Amino acid sequence: MSKSVITSDKAPAAIGTYSQAIKAGNTVYLSGQIPLDPKTMELVEGFEAQTVQVFENLKSVIEAAGGSFKDVVKLNIFLTDLSHFATVNEVMGRYFQQPYPARAAIGVAALPKGAQVEMDGILVID
């Protein structure tokens, strides 16, 4: 099986020892995205704005892989405050249509750079 690195300059550069995504066959594994503005590499402010920025960052990497949100089969959401769950659902509805991907939403103590939300996922491109 062939494996390739997926990179988008419209998403934040990797800040560690990882790739933005790896494509193996027709499956793409997305690394976690936090709400960094790719131009400034600074966190955006406010929970809803952070959630939108994470989806925009994911979208850039997904498009660089040749896919779209309809190709996402699994989405993992990490939240430092689970009371924001309803906001995540509302913002997610702007990016996804049914059938929605499988999903997990996990409460965590902390995220890199003080982010309030991080997401990763898997997509399958036919």
Rosetta blueprint (number, residue, H / E / L):
1 M L
2 S L
3 K E
4 S E
5 V E
6 I E
7 T L
8 S L
9 D L
10 K L
11 A L
12 P L
13 A L
14 A L
15 I L
16 G L
17 T L
18 Y L
19 S L
20 Q L
21 A E
22 I E
23 K E
24 A E
25 G L
26 N L
27 T E
28 V E
29 Y E
30 L E
31 S E
32 G E
33 Q E
34 I L
35 P L
36 L E
37 D L
38 P L
39 K L
40 T L
41 M L
42 E L
43 L E
44 V L
45 E L
46 G L
47 F H
48 E H
49 A H
50 Q H
51 T H
52 V H
53 Q H
54 V H
55 F H
56 E H
57 N H
58 L H
59 K H
60 S H
61 V H
62 I H
63 E H
64 A H
65 A L
66 G L
67 G L
68 S L
69 F H
70 K H
71 D H
72 V E
73 V E
74 K E
75 L E
76 N E
77 I E
78 F E
79 L E
80 T L
81 D L
82 L H
83 S H
84 H H
85 F H
86 A H
87 T H
88 V H
89 N H
90 E H
91 V H
92 M H
93 G H
94 R H
95 Y H
96 F L
97 Q L
98 Q L
99 P L
100 Y L
101 P L
102 A E
103 R E
104 A E
105 A E
106 I E
107 G E
108 V L
109 A L
110 A L
111 L L
112 P H
113 K H
114 G H
115 A L
116 Q L
117 V E
118 E E
119 M E
120 D E
121 G E
122 I E
123 L E
124 V E
125 I L
126 D L
